[in-house]
Amino acid sequence: MKNRLKVLRAERNWTQADLADELEVSRQTVNAIEKGKFDPSLPLAFKAAKLFGLSIEEIFHYDAE
Amino acid sequence: MKNTSTKPKEKAYVVRERKASWWAALSGAAWGVSMGVSSVVLTSMPGSKWHFGIFLMLVTAGIGLIAIVAYIRLINALDEMQRKIWIETMALTFGLLWVAFGCLIILEKAEINYIDSVEIGLLAMLAAAGTVAGSVRMFIAR
């Protein structure tokens, strides 16, 4: 699954630690999600979408490969 | 978003995770120490060991139960990716333990080796190695 978390975070000048604090996860989890190494759960995806004021589909894209 | 105070206040979930980690590490270590001490004491103790043996068994089992609860709390305190790493670690640890135990049973049936305190100690060390491997993975993920 691909996502725009890194871009959205950069637009707001947030560090990974800032985003991790807002999502109440560790910084390494944010890093793993941004790199596509870990797919977030639905509640965490909703939390990110609410934080950025976007829908889940605008942040996360399903990638069959 | 950013904390402007000179001393940033830690978030509740970070404190909870750290506290759970310490409890898990300390209770696990306490169980290991209690097992070692109990084993040495009972081995070197002269005369009847019945009452003291039962007492030490209850003490080590109690500490072991505390350690189990501490590890369950640790898993609940972790975020979802950390939890995934720990569940994989537990699977690896228990898998290794079962395979090693199976090997020991085969060796015993073949009368090559007999399961005694040394082999049990090696199994405990194997479990500890699995836990350390998980901790290293968590550290690398940082």
N, CA and C atoms of all chains as a GROMACS GRO file, in nm:
protein
  621
    1MET      N    1   0.085  -0.120   0.000
    1MET     CA    2   0.000   0.000   0.000
    1MET      C    3   0.089   0.125   0.000
    2LYS      N    4   0.057   0.218  -0.089
    2LYS     CA    5   0.132   0.343  -0.095
    2LYS      C    6   0.058   0.451  -0.016
    3ASN      N    7   0.130   0.552   0.026
    3ASN     CA    8   0.063   0.660   0.100
    3ASN      C    9   0.134   0.793   0.081
    4ARG      N   10   0.065   0.901   0.116
    4ARG     CA   11   0.119   1.036   0.100
    4ARG      C   12   0.156   1.098   0.235
    5LEU      N   13   0.177   1.015   0.335
    5LEU     CA   14   0.204   1.068   0.469
    5LEU      C   15   0.326   1.160   0.472
    6LYS      N   16   0.433   1.118   0.404
    6LYS     CA   17   0.556   1.196   0.407
    6LYS      C   18   0.536   1.334   0.347
    7VAL      N   19   0.462   1.338   0.234
    7VAL     CA   20   0.435   1.465   0.166
    7VAL      C   21   0.348   1.554   0.254
    8LEU      N   22   0.243   1.496   0.308
    8LEU     CA   23   0.150   1.573   0.392
    8LEU      C   24   0.222   1.625   0.517
    9ARG      N   25   0.309   1.543   0.570
    9ARG     CA   26   0.385   1.583   0.690
    9ARG      C   27   0.481   1.697   0.654
   10ALA      N   28   0.548   1.684   0.540
   10ALA     CA   29   0.644   1.786   0.498
   10ALA      C   30   0.574   1.920   0.470
   11GLU      N   31   0.453   1.912   0.414
   11GLU     CA   32   0.377   2.035   0.387
   11GLU      C   33   0.350   2.115   0.515
   12ARG      N   34   0.343   2.044   0.624
   12ARG     CA   35   0.313   2.109   0.754
   12ARG      C   36   0.439   2.131   0.838
   13ASN      N   37   0.554   2.098   0.781
   13ASN     CA   38   0.682   2.110   0.853
   13ASN      C   39   0.684   2.029   0.983
   14TRP      N   40   0.622   1.914   0.979
   14TRP     CA   41   0.621   1.827   1.097
   14TRP      C   42   0.733   1.725   1.083
   15THR      N   43   0.792   1.690   1.194
   15THR     CA   44   0.890   1.580   1.194
   15THR      C   45   0.812   1.449   1.211
   16GLN      N   46   0.882   1.338   1.192
   16GLN     CA   47   0.818   1.208   1.216
   16GLN      C   48   0.775   1.196   1.362
   17ALA      N   49   0.855   1.254   1.450
   17ALA     CA   50   0.822   1.248   1.594
   17ALA      C   51   0.695   1.328   1.623
   18ASP      N   52   0.679   1.443   1.555
   18ASP     CA   53   0.558   1.524   1.574
   18ASP      C   54   0.434   1.444   1.533
   19LEU      N   55   0.445   1.382   1.414
   19LEU     CA   56   0.331   1.304   1.364
   19LEU      C   57   0.304   1.184   1.454
   20ALA      N   58   0.412   1.121   1.500
   20ALA     CA   59   0.397   1.006   1.590
   20ALA      C   60   0.325   1.046   1.718
   21ASP      N   61   0.359   1.162   1.771
   21ASP     CA   62   0.292   1.213   1.893
   21ASP      C   63   0.143   1.232   1.869
   22GLU      N   64   0.110   1.289   1.753
   22GLU     CA   65  -0.031   1.314   1.723
   22GLU      C   66  -0.110   1.184   1.705
   23LEU      N   67  -0.044   1.085   1.645
   23LEU     CA   68  -0.111   0.957   1.620
   23LEU      C   69  -0.098   0.860   1.737
   24GLU      N   70  -0.020   0.900   1.837
   24GLU     CA   71   0.005   0.816   1.956
   24GLU      C   72   0.065   0.681   1.920
   25VAL      N   73   0.165   0.686   1.831
   25VAL     CA   74   0.244   0.568   1.798
   25VAL      C   75   0.391   0.607   1.808
   26SER      N   76   0.479   0.509   1.791
   26SER     CA   77   0.621   0.539   1.799
   26SER      C   78   0.670   0.602   1.668
   27ARG      N   79   0.784   0.671   1.675
   27ARG     CA   80   0.839   0.734   1.555
   27ARG      C   81   0.876   0.628   1.451
   28GLN      N   82   0.926   0.511   1.498
   28GLN     CA   83   0.964   0.407   1.403
   28GLN      C   84   0.844   0.350   1.328
   29THR      N   85   0.727   0.356   1.393
   29THR     CA   86   0.605   0.310   1.325
   29THR      C   87   0.569   0.407   1.212
   30VAL      N   88   0.578   0.538   1.241
   30VAL     CA   89   0.553   0.638   1.136
   30VAL      C   90   0.651   0.618   1.021
   31ASN      N   91   0.778   0.596   1.056
   31ASN     CA   92   0.882   0.574   0.954
   31ASN      C   93   0.850   0.452   0.868
   32ALA      N   94   0.809   0.343   0.934
   32ALA     CA   95   0.778   0.219   0.860
   32ALA      C   96   0.657   0.238   0.769
   33ILE      N   97   0.557   0.313   0.815
   33ILE     CA   98   0.437   0.338   0.732
   33ILE      C   99   0.476   0.423   0.611
   34GLU      N  100   0.554   0.528   0.635
   34GLU     CA  101   0.594   0.616   0.525
   34GLU      C  102   0.673   0.541   0.418
   35LYS      N  103   0.756   0.446   0.462
   35LYS     CA  104   0.838   0.371   0.367
   35LYS      C  105   0.762   0.253   0.305
   36GLY      N  106   0.637   0.234   0.349
   36GLY     CA  107   0.556   0.125   0.294
   36GLY      C  108   0.593  -0.012   0.349
   37LYS      N  109   0.671  -0.014   0.459
   37LYS     CA  110   0.711  -0.142   0.518
   37LYS      C  111   0.603  -0.198   0.609
   38PHE      N  112   0.514  -0.112   0.654
   38PHE     CA  113   0.409  -0.156   0.746
   38PHE      C  114   0.278  -0.087   0.709
   39ASP      N  115   0.172  -0.166   0.697
   39ASP     CA  116   0.040  -0.111   0.667
   39ASP      C  117  -0.035  -0.083   0.797
   40PRO      N  118  -0.083   0.039   0.814
   40PRO     CA  119  -0.152   0.072   0.940
   40PRO      C  120  -0.288   0.003   0.949
   41SER      N  121  -0.335  -0.011   1.072
   41SER     CA  122  -0.469  -0.067   1.093
   41SER      C  123  -0.571   0.038   1.047
   42LEU      N  124  -0.696  -0.006   1.034
   42LEU     CA  125  -0.802   0.086   0.992
   42LEU      C  126  -0.820   0.202   1.093
   43PRO      N  127  -0.823   0.173   1.224
   43PRO     CA  128  -0.835   0.285   1.319
   43PRO      C  129  -0.722   0.387   1.307
   44LEU      N  130  -0.599   0.338   1.285
   44LEU     CA  131  -0.485   0.431   1.272
   44LEU      C  132  -0.496   0.511   1.142
   45ALA      N  133  -0.541   0.446   1.036
   45ALA     CA  134  -0.560   0.516   0.909
   45ALA      C  135  -0.666   0.624   0.923
   46PHE      N  136  -0.774   0.594   0.994
   46PHE     CA  137  -0.880   0.693   1.019
   46PHE      C  138  -0.826   0.810   1.101
   47LYS      N  139  -0.742   0.776   1.197
   47LYS     CA  140  -0.684   0.879   1.284
   47LYS      C  141  -0.597   0.975   1.202
   48ALA      N  142  -0.517   0.918   1.111
   48ALA     CA  143  -0.431   1.000   1.025
   48ALA      C  144  -0.516   1.086   0.932
   49ALA      N  145  -0.621   1.025   0.878
   49ALA     CA  146  -0.709   1.100   0.786
   49ALA      C  147  -0.775   1.217   0.859
   50LYS      N  148  -0.821   1.193   0.980
   50LYS     CA  149  -0.885   1.298   1.059
   50LYS      C  150  -0.784   1.408   1.092
   51LEU      N  151  -0.663   1.369   1.124
   51LEU     CA  152  -0.558   1.466   1.160
   51LEU      C  153  -0.529   1.560   1.043
   52PHE      N  154  -0.522   1.504   0.921
   52PHE     CA  155  -0.491   1.586   0.804
   52PHE      C  156  -0.616   1.646   0.739
   53GLY      N  157  -0.733   1.612   0.790
   53GLY     CA  158  -0.858   1.665   0.735
   53GLY      C  159  -0.887   1.611   0.596
   54LEU      N  160  -0.846   1.489   0.572
   54LEU     CA  161  -0.867   1.426   0.440
   54LEU      C  162  -0.938   1.292   0.459
   55SER      N  163  -0.977   1.232   0.346
   55SER     CA  164  -1.034   1.098   0.356
   55SER      C  165  -0.919   0.997   0.351
   56ILE      N  166  -0.948   0.875   0.392
   56ILE     CA  167  -0.844   0.771   0.389
   56ILE      C  168  -0.790   0.751   0.248
   57GLU      N  169  -0.883   0.754   0.150
   57GLU     CA  170  -0.842   0.730   0.011
   57GLU      C  171  -0.748   0.839  -0.041
   58GLU      N  172  -0.757   0.956   0.016
   58GLU     CA  173  -0.668   1.064  -0.028
   58GLU      C  174  -0.527   1.050   0.031
   59ILE      N  175  -0.511   0.965   0.129
   59ILE     CA  176  -0.379   0.944   0.190
   59ILE      C  177  -0.322   0.808   0.151
   60PHE      N  178  -0.405   0.706   0.159
   60PHE     CA  179  -0.357   0.569   0.133
   60PHE      C  180  -0.414   0.516   0.001
   61HIS      N  181  -0.326   0.455  -0.077
   61HIS     CA  182  -0.367   0.398  -0.205
   61HIS      C  183  -0.331   0.251  -0.208
   62TYR      N  184  -0.429   0.170  -0.243
   62TYR     CA  185  -0.400   0.027  -0.254
   62TYR      C  186  -0.313  -0.001  -0.375
   63ASP      N  187  -0.207  -0.074  -0.351
   63ASP     CA  188  -0.116  -0.107  -0.459
   63ASP      C  189  -0.103  -0.260  -0.461
   64ALA      N  190  -0.158  -0.322  -0.568
   64ALA     CA  191  -0.160  -0.468  -0.575
   64ALA      C  192  -0.021  -0.528  -0.572
   65GLU      N  193   0.078  -0.456  -0.620
   65GLU     CA  194   0.216  -0.508  -0.623
   65GLU      C  195   0.280  -0.482  -0.488
   66MET      N  196   0.128   2.216   1.737
   66MET     CA  197   0.187   2.084   1.714
   66MET      C  198   0.316   2.067   1.794
   67LYS      N  199   0.412   2.157   1.776
   67LYS     CA  200   0.540   2.142   1.844
   67LYS      C  201   0.532   2.197   1.986
   68ASN      N  202   0.600   2.129   2.075
   68ASN     CA  203   0.602   2.170   2.213
   68ASN      C  204   0.704   2.283   2.230
   69THR      N  205   0.661   2.396   2.280
   69THR     CA  206   0.750   2.511   2.291
   69THR      C  207   0.814   2.523   2.429
   70SER      N  208   0.769   2.442   2.523
   70SER     CA  209   0.827   2.450   2.657
   70SER      C  210   0.968   2.393   2.657
   71THR      N  211   1.051   2.437   2.752
   71THR     CA  212   1.190   2.393   2.757
   71THR      C  213   1.200   2.246   2.794
   72LYS      N  214   1.109   2.201   2.879
   72LYS     CA  215   1.110   2.060   2.918
   72LYS      C  216   0.982   1.994   2.867
   73PRO      N  217   0.989   1.928   2.750
   73PRO     CA  218   0.869   1.870   2.693
   73PRO      C  219   0.809   1.761   2.782
   74LYS      N  220   0.677   1.768   2.797
   74LYS     CA  221   0.609   1.670   2.881
   74LYS      C  222   0.584   1.544   2.798
   75GLU      N  223   0.619   1.430   2.857
   75GLU     CA  224   0.601   1.305   2.784
   75GLU      C  225   0.454   1.269   2.776
   76LYS      N  226   0.417   1.214   2.660
   76LYS     CA  227   0.278   1.172   2.641
   76LYS      C  228   0.248   1.050   2.728
   77ALA      N  229   0.121   1.037   2.763
   77ALA     CA  230   0.081   0.929   2.855
   77ALA      C  231   0.116   0.792   2.798
   78TYR      N  232   0.098   0.773   2.664
   78TYR     CA  233   0.123   0.640   2.608
   78TYR      C  234   0.271   0.606   2.610
   79VAL      N  235   0.359   0.708   2.602
   79VAL     CA  236   0.504   0.683   2.609
   79VAL      C  237   0.542   0.638   2.750
   80VAL      N  238   0.487   0.706   2.849
   80VAL     CA  239   0.514   0.671   2.989
   80VAL      C  240   0.463   0.530   3.018
   81ARG      N  241   0.342   0.499   2.966
   81ARG     CA  242   0.281   0.367   2.988
   81ARG      C  243   0.368   0.257   2.927
   82GLU      N  244   0.418   0.284   2.805
   82GLU     CA  245   0.502   0.185   2.737
   82GLU      C  246   0.633   0.161   2.812
   83ARG      N  247   0.696   0.271   2.858
   83ARG     CA  248   0.823   0.259   2.930
   83ARG      C  249   0.803   0.183   3.062
   84LYS      N  250   0.695   0.218   3.132
   84LYS     CA  251   0.666   0.151   3.259
   84LYS      C  252   0.644   0.000   3.237
   85ALA      N  253   0.568  -0.032   3.134
   85ALA     CA  254   0.540  -0.173   3.104
   85ALA      C  255   0.668  -0.247   3.065
   86SER      N  256   0.758  -0.178   2.991
   86SER     CA  257   0.885  -0.240   2.951
   86SER      C  258   0.969  -0.272   3.073
   87TRP      N  259   0.976  -0.178   3.166
   87TRP     CA  260   1.056  -0.200   3.288
   87TRP      C  261   0.999  -0.314   3.370
   88TRP      N  262   0.867  -0.316   3.386
   88TRP     CA  263   0.804  -0.423   3.463
   88TRP      C  264   0.833  -0.559   3.399
   89ALA      N  265   0.823  -0.567   3.268
   89ALA     CA  266   0.847  -0.693   3.198
   89ALA      C  267   0.992  -0.737   3.216
   90ALA      N  268   1.086  -0.643   3.198
   90ALA     CA  269   1.228  -0.677   3.210
   90ALA      C  270   1.263  -0.718   3.353
   91LEU      N  271   1.215  -0.641   3.450
   91LEU     CA  272   1.248  -0.670   3.590
   91LEU      C  273   1.186  -0.801   3.639
   92SER      N  274   1.059  -0.822   3.605
   92SER     CA  275   0.993  -0.945   3.652
   92SER      C  276   1.052  -1.068   3.583
   93GLY      N  277   1.088  -1.054   3.455
   93GLY     CA  278   1.153  -1.165   3.384
   93GLY      C  279   1.288  -1.199   3.447
   94ALA      N  280   1.364  -1.092   3.477
   94ALA     CA  281   1.495  -1.113   3.541
   94ALA      C  282   1.477  -1.174   3.681
   95ALA      N  283   1.376  -1.126   3.754
   95ALA     CA  284   1.351  -1.177   3.889
   95ALA      C  285   1.317  -1.326   3.885
   96TRP      N  286   1.240  -1.365   3.783
   96TRP     CA  287   1.206  -1.507   3.769
   96TRP      C  288   1.333  -1.590   3.742
   97GLY      N  289   1.418  -1.540   3.652
   97GLY     CA  290   1.543  -1.610   3.620
   97GLY      C  291   1.631  -1.626   3.744
   98VAL      N  292   1.643  -1.516   3.821
   98VAL     CA  293   1.725  -1.520   3.942
   98VAL      C  294   1.664  -1.617   4.044
   99SER      N  295   1.531  -1.613   4.060
   99SER     CA  296   1.466  -1.701   4.159
   99SER      C  297   1.484  -1.848   4.121
  100MET      N  298   1.481  -1.876   3.991
  100MET     CA  299   1.502  -2.014   3.946
  100MET      C  300   1.645  -2.060   3.976
  101GLY      N  301   1.741  -1.971   3.946
  101GLY     CA  302   1.882  -2.004   3.970
  101GLY      C  303   1.910  -2.026   4.118
  102VAL      N  304   1.862  -1.931   4.200
  102VAL     CA  305   1.886  -1.939   4.345
  102VAL      C  306   1.819  -2.063   4.402
  103SER      N  307   1.694  -2.087   4.362
  103SER     CA  308   1.621  -2.204   4.413
  103SER      C  309   1.694  -2.333   4.378
  104SER      N  310   1.742  -2.341   4.254
  104SER     CA  311   1.811  -2.461   4.208
  104SER      C  312   1.938  -2.485   4.288
  105VAL      N  313   2.016  -2.378   4.308
  105VAL     CA  314   2.143  -2.391   4.383
  105VAL      C  315   2.116  -2.429   4.528
  106VAL      N  316   2.018  -2.362   4.589
  106VAL     CA  317   1.985  -2.388   4.730
  106VAL      C  318   1.940  -2.532   4.749
  107LEU      N  319   1.851  -2.578   4.662
  107LEU     CA  320   1.798  -2.715   4.677
  107LEU      C  321   1.905  -2.821   4.649
  108THR      N  322   1.995  -2.789   4.556
  108THR     CA  323   2.102  -2.885   4.525
  108THR      C  324   2.199  -2.900   4.642
  109SER      N  325   2.231  -2.788   4.705
  109SER     CA  326   2.330  -2.791   4.814
  109SER      C  327   2.269  -2.818   4.951
  110MET      N  328   2.139  -2.829   4.958
  110MET     CA  329   2.071  -2.843   5.087
  110MET      C  330   2.074  -2.990   5.134
  111PRO      N  331   2.119  -3.012   5.256
  111PRO     CA  332   2.120  -3.149   5.307
  111PRO      C  333   1.983  -3.187   5.366
  112GLY      N  334   1.960  -3.314   5.380
  112GLY     CA  335   1.838  -3.362   5.446
  112GLY      C  336   1.715  -3.352   5.359
  113SER      N  337   1.599  -3.355   5.426
  113SER     CA  338   1.471  -3.352   5.355
  113SER      C  339   1.445  -3.216   5.290
  114LYS      N  340   1.405  -3.218   5.164
  114LYS     CA  341   1.382  -3.093   5.089
  114LYS      C  342   1.234  -3.072   5.059
  115TRP      N  343   1.150  -3.158   5.114
  115TRP     CA  344   1.008  -3.158   5.080
  115TRP      C  345   0.941  -3.022   5.100
  116HIS      N  346   0.939  -2.972   5.225
  116HIS     CA  347   0.868  -2.847   5.255
  116HIS      C  348   0.931  -2.727   5.186
  117PHE      N  349   1.065  -2.718   5.195
  117PHE     CA  350   1.134  -2.604   5.134
  117PHE      C  351   1.122  -2.608   4.982
  118GLY      N  352   1.122  -2.729   4.927
  118GLY     CA  353   1.106  -2.744   4.781
  118GLY      C  354   0.971  -2.694   4.735
  119ILE      N  355   0.865  -2.731   4.809
  119ILE     CA  356   0.730  -2.684   4.775
  119ILE      C  357   0.723  -2.532   4.788
  120PHE      N  358   0.783  -2.479   4.896
  120PHE     CA  359   0.782  -2.335   4.918
  120PHE      C  360   0.850  -2.261   4.802
  121LEU      N  361   0.969  -2.309   4.763
  121LEU     CA  362   1.043  -2.243   4.654
  121LEU      C  363   0.969  -2.256   4.520
  122MET      N  364   0.903  -2.370   4.501
  122MET     CA  365   0.826  -2.387   4.378
  122MET      C  366   0.713  -2.283   4.371
  123LEU      N  367   0.645  -2.263   4.485
  123LEU     CA  368   0.536  -2.164   4.488
  123LEU      C  369   0.588  -2.023   4.466
  124VAL      N  370   0.706  -1.993   4.526
  124VAL     CA  371   0.765  -1.858   4.510
  124VAL      C  372   0.801  -1.833   4.363
  125THR      N  373   0.872  -1.930   4.302
  125THR     CA  374   0.913  -1.910   4.161
  125THR      C  375   0.792  -1.906   4.068
  126ALA      N  376   0.691  -1.989   4.099
  126ALA     CA  377   0.570  -1.986   4.015
  126ALA      C  378   0.499  -1.852   4.027
  127GLY      N  379   0.495  -1.798   4.150
  127GLY     CA  380   0.432  -1.667   4.172
  127GLY      C  381   0.503  -1.557   4.095
  128ILE      N  382   0.636  -1.558   4.103
  128ILE     CA  383   0.714  -1.456   4.029
  128ILE      C  384   0.694  -1.477   3.879
  129GLY      N  385   0.689  -1.603   3.837
  129GLY     CA  386   0.666  -1.632   3.695
  129GLY      C  387   0.532  -1.580   3.647
  130LEU      N  388   0.428  -1.596   3.730
  130LEU     CA  389   0.295  -1.545   3.693
  130LEU      C  390   0.296  -1.392   3.682
  131ILE      N  391   0.368  -1.328   3.774
  131ILE     CA  392   0.380  -1.181   3.768
  131ILE      C  393   0.448  -1.141   3.636
  132ALA      N  394   0.551  -1.218   3.597
  132ALA     CA  395   0.622  -1.190   3.471
  132ALA      C  396   0.528  -1.206   3.351
  133ILE      N  397   0.443  -1.309   3.355
  133ILE     CA  398   0.349  -1.332   3.244
  133ILE      C  399   0.254  -1.212   3.230
  134VAL      N  400   0.200  -1.168   3.344
  134VAL     CA  401   0.108  -1.053   3.343
  134VAL      C  402   0.181  -0.928   3.291
  135ALA      N  403   0.307  -0.912   3.335
  135ALA     CA  404   0.385  -0.795   3.292
  135ALA      C  405   0.406  -0.798   3.140
  136TYR      N  406   0.432  -0.916   3.083
  136TYR     CA  407   0.453  -0.925   2.938
  136TYR      C  408   0.322  -0.900   2.862
  137ILE      N  409   0.210  -0.947   2.918
  137ILE     CA  410   0.080  -0.920   2.853
  137ILE      C  411   0.055  -0.768   2.852
  138ARG      N  412   0.085  -0.703   2.966
  138ARG     CA  413   0.066  -0.558   2.974
  138ARG      C  414   0.160  -0.485   2.877
  139LEU      N  415   0.282  -0.538   2.862
  139LEU     CA  416   0.377  -0.475   2.769
  139LEU      C  417   0.322  -0.482   2.627
  140ILE      N  418   0.271  -0.599   2.588
  140ILE     CA  419   0.217  -0.614   2.452
  140ILE      C  420   0.099  -0.519   2.430
  141ASN      N  421   0.016  -0.503   2.533
  141ASN     CA  422  -0.098  -0.411   2.520
  141ASN      C  423  -0.055  -0.264   2.516
  142ALA      N  424   0.061  -0.235   2.576
  142ALA     CA  425   0.107  -0.095   2.579
  142ALA      C  426   0.179  -0.054   2.450
  143LEU      N  427   0.220  -0.153   2.370
  143LEU     CA  428   0.294  -0.122   2.247
  143LEU      C  429   0.200  -0.073   2.138
  144ASP      N  430   0.255   0.000   2.040
  144ASP     CA  431   0.172   0.037   1.926
  144ASP      C  432   0.166  -0.081   1.829
  145GLU      N  433   0.087  -0.067   1.722
  145GLU     CA  434   0.057  -0.185   1.640
  145GLU      C  435   0.177  -0.247   1.570
  146MET      N  436   0.274  -0.166   1.526
  146MET     CA  437   0.389  -0.225   1.459
  146MET      C  438   0.482  -0.293   1.561
  147GLN      N  439   0.500  -0.228   1.676
  147GLN     CA  440   0.582  -0.290   1.780
  147GLN      C  441   0.519  -0.422   1.827
  148ARG      N  442   0.387  -0.422   1.835
  148ARG     CA  443   0.316  -0.543   1.878
  148ARG      C  444   0.338  -0.656   1.777
  149LYS      N  445   0.336  -0.620   1.648
  149LYS     CA  446   0.359  -0.720   1.542
  149LYS      C  447   0.499  -0.782   1.558
  150ILE      N  448   0.598  -0.697   1.585
  150ILE     CA  449   0.735  -0.747   1.603
  150ILE      C  450   0.742  -0.841   1.723
  151TRP      N  451   0.674  -0.804   1.834
  151TRP     CA  452   0.678  -0.887   1.953
  151TRP      C  453   0.604  -1.018   1.934
  152ILE      N  454   0.494  -1.016   1.861
  152ILE     CA  455   0.421  -1.141   1.836
  152ILE      C  456   0.507  -1.235   1.751
  153GLU      N  457   0.577  -1.179   1.652
  153GLU     CA  458   0.668  -1.261   1.571
  153GLU      C  459   0.781  -1.316   1.658
  154THR      N  460   0.828  -1.233   1.752
  154THR     CA  461   0.935  -1.277   1.843
  154THR      C  462   0.888  -1.393   1.930
  155MET      N  463   0.765  -1.380   1.982
  155MET     CA  464   0.709  -1.486   2.064
  155MET      C  465   0.694  -1.615   1.984
  156ALA      N  466   0.648  -1.601   1.859
  156ALA     CA  467   0.632  -1.718   1.773
  156ALA      C  468   0.768  -1.785   1.749
  157LEU      N  469   0.870  -1.703   1.724
  157LEU     CA  470   1.005  -1.755   1.703
  157LEU      C  471   1.055  -1.826   1.828
  158THR      N  472   1.035  -1.761   1.944
  158THR     CA  473   1.084  -1.818   2.070
  158THR      C  474   1.017  -1.951   2.102
  159PHE      N  475   0.884  -1.954   2.094
  159PHE     CA  476   0.813  -2.078   2.126
  159PHE      C  477   0.842  -2.186   2.022
  160GLY      N  478   0.855  -2.146   1.897
  160GLY     CA  479   0.889  -2.242   1.792
  160GLY      C  480   1.024  -2.305   1.819
  161LEU      N  481   1.125  -2.221   1.850
  161LEU     CA  482   1.258  -2.272   1.880
  161LEU      C  483   1.256  -2.366   2.001
  162LEU      N  484   1.178  -2.327   2.103
  162LEU     CA  485   1.168  -2.409   2.224
  162LEU      C  486   1.110  -2.547   2.194
  163TRP      N  487   1.002  -2.550   2.115
  163TRP     CA  488   0.939  -2.677   2.082
  163TRP      C  489   1.031  -2.765   2.000
  164VAL      N  490   1.099  -2.702   1.900
  164VAL     CA  491   1.190  -2.780   1.815
  164VAL      C  492   1.305  -2.836   1.898
  165ALA      N  493   1.363  -2.750   1.984
  165ALA     CA  494   1.475  -2.795   2.069
  165ALA      C  495   1.430  -2.905   2.164
  166PHE      N  496   1.311  -2.888   2.221
  166PHE     CA  497   1.258  -2.989   2.314
  166PHE      C  498   1.235  -3.121   2.241
  167GLY      N  499   1.183  -3.111   2.120
  167GLY     CA  500   1.162  -3.231   2.038
  167GLY      C  501   1.294  -3.302   2.010
  168CYS      N  502   1.398  -3.223   1.978
  168CYS     CA  503   1.530  -3.282   1.952
  168CYS      C  504   1.582  -3.354   2.076
  169LEU      N  505   1.562  -3.292   2.193
  169LEU     CA  506   1.609  -3.354   2.317
  169LEU      C  507   1.536  -3.486   2.344
  170ILE      N  508   1.406  -3.488   2.315
  170ILE     CA  509   1.328  -3.612   2.335
  170ILE      C  510   1.380  -3.723   2.244
  171ILE      N  511   1.406  -3.687   2.117
  171ILE     CA  512   1.459  -3.786   2.023
  171ILE      C  513   1.594  -3.840   2.072
  172LEU      N  514   1.681  -3.747   2.118
  172LEU     CA  515   1.813  -3.788   2.167
  172LEU      C  516   1.800  -3.878   2.290
  173GLU      N  517   1.702  -3.848   2.374
  173GLU     CA  518   1.681  -3.930   2.493
  173GLU      C  519   1.630  -4.069   2.456
  174LYS      N  520   1.536  -4.074   2.362
  174LYS     CA  521   1.482  -4.204   2.319
  174LYS      C  522   1.591  -4.288   2.254
  175ALA      N  523   1.685  -4.218   2.186
  175ALA     CA  524   1.795  -4.290   2.120
  175ALA      C  525   1.907  -4.321   2.220
  176GLU      N  526   1.886  -4.283   2.346
  176GLU     CA  527   1.984  -4.305   2.454
  176GLU      C  528   2.120  -4.242   2.424
  177ILE      N  529   2.114  -4.127   2.354
  177ILE     CA  530   2.237  -4.052   2.326
  177ILE      C  531   2.261  -3.949   2.436
  178ASN      N  532   2.152  -3.888   2.482
  178ASN     CA  533   2.162  -3.782   2.583
  178ASN      C  534   2.038  -3.789   2.673
  179TYR      N  535   2.055  -3.753   2.800
  179TYR     CA  536   1.941  -3.756   2.893
  179TYR      C  537   1.908  -3.613   2.937
  180ILE      N  538   1.777  -3.585   2.941
  180ILE     CA  539   1.734  -3.450   2.978
  180ILE      C  540   1.757  -3.430   3.128
  181ASP      N  541   1.842  -3.335   3.163
  181ASP     CA  542   1.863  -3.301   3.304
  181ASP      C  543   1.865  -3.149   3.318
  182SER      N  544   1.914  -3.101   3.431
  182SER     CA  545   1.908  -2.957   3.458
  182SER      C  546   1.989  -2.875   3.356
  183VAL      N  547   2.094  -2.936   3.300
  183VAL     CA  548   2.175  -2.863   3.200
  183VAL      C  549   2.091  -2.834   3.076
  184GLU      N  550   2.020  -2.937   3.029
  184GLU     CA  551   1.936  -2.920   2.909
  184GLU      C  552   1.822  -2.822   2.936
  185ILE      N  553   1.762  -2.831   3.056
  185ILE     CA  554   1.654  -2.738   3.091
  185ILE      C  555   1.709  -2.594   3.093
  186GLY      N  556   1.831  -2.579   3.148
  186GLY     CA  557   1.896  -2.447   3.151
  186GLY      C  558   1.920  -2.395   3.010
  187LEU      N  559   1.962  -2.487   2.920
  187LEU     CA  560   1.985  -2.446   2.780
  187LEU      C  561   1.855  -2.401   2.714
  188LEU      N  562   1.744  -2.470   2.748
  188LEU     CA  563   1.614  -2.429   2.692
  188LEU      C  564   1.576  -2.289   2.741
  189ALA      N  565   1.603  -2.262   2.871
  189ALA     CA  566   1.574  -2.130   2.926
  189ALA      C  567   1.659  -2.024   2.857
  190MET      N  568   1.786  -2.058   2.830
  190MET     CA  569   1.875  -1.964   2.760
  190MET      C  570   1.827  -1.939   2.617
  191LEU      N  571   1.773  -2.045   2.555
  191LEU     CA  572   1.720  -2.032   2.420
  191LEU      C  573   1.601  -1.935   2.418
  192ALA      N  574   1.515  -1.948   2.521
  192ALA     CA  575   1.400  -1.857   2.532
  192ALA      C  576   1.448  -1.714   2.553
  193ALA      N  577   1.549  -1.698   2.636
  193ALA     CA  578   1.605  -1.564   2.661
  193ALA      C  579   1.664  -1.507   2.533
  194ALA      N  580   1.731  -1.593   2.454
  194ALA     CA  581   1.791  -1.548   2.327
  194ALA      C  582   1.684  -1.500   2.230
  195GLY      N  583   1.570  -1.571   2.228
  195GLY     CA  584   1.460  -1.530   2.141
  195GLY      C  585   1.406  -1.394   2.180
  196THR      N  586   1.394  -1.370   2.311
  196THR     CA  587   1.345  -1.242   2.360
  196THR      C  588   1.444  -1.130   2.327
  197VAL      N  589   1.573  -1.160   2.341
  197VAL     CA  590   1.676  -1.060   2.308
  197VAL      C  591   1.670  -1.028   2.159
  198ALA      N  592   1.648  -1.131   2.076
  198ALA     CA  593   1.638  -1.109   1.931
  198ALA      C  594   1.524  -1.011   1.899
  199GLY      N  595   1.412  -1.027   1.970
  199GLY     CA  596   1.299  -0.935   1.951
  199GLY      C  597   1.335  -0.794   1.992
  200SER      N  598   1.407  -0.781   2.103
  200SER     CA  599   1.448  -0.649   2.150
  200SER      C  600   1.541  -0.582   2.050
  201VAL      N  601   1.630  -0.663   1.990
  201VAL     CA  602   1.724  -0.609   1.890
  201VAL      C  603   1.646  -0.561   1.768
  202ARG      N  604   1.546  -0.639   1.726
  202ARG     CA  605   1.463  -0.598   1.611
  202ARG      C  606   1.392  -0.466   1.639
  203MET      N  607   1.341  -0.453   1.763
  203MET     CA  608   1.274  -0.328   1.802
  203MET      C  609   1.373  -0.212   1.796
  204PHE      N  610   1.497  -0.239   1.840
  204PHE     CA  611   1.600  -0.135   1.842
  204PHE      C  612   1.638  -0.095   1.700
  205ILE      N  613   1.653  -0.195   1.611
  205ILE     CA  614   1.690  -0.168   1.472
  205ILE      C  615   1.580  -0.088   1.403
  206ALA      N  616   1.453  -0.116   1.438
  206ALA     CA  617   1.340  -0.046   1.376
  206ALA      C  618   1.341   0.103   1.409
  207ARG      N  619   1.414   0.142   1.514
  207ARG     CA  620   1.422   0.284   1.547
  207ARG      C  621   1.501   0.353   1.441
   0.00000   0.00000   0.00000
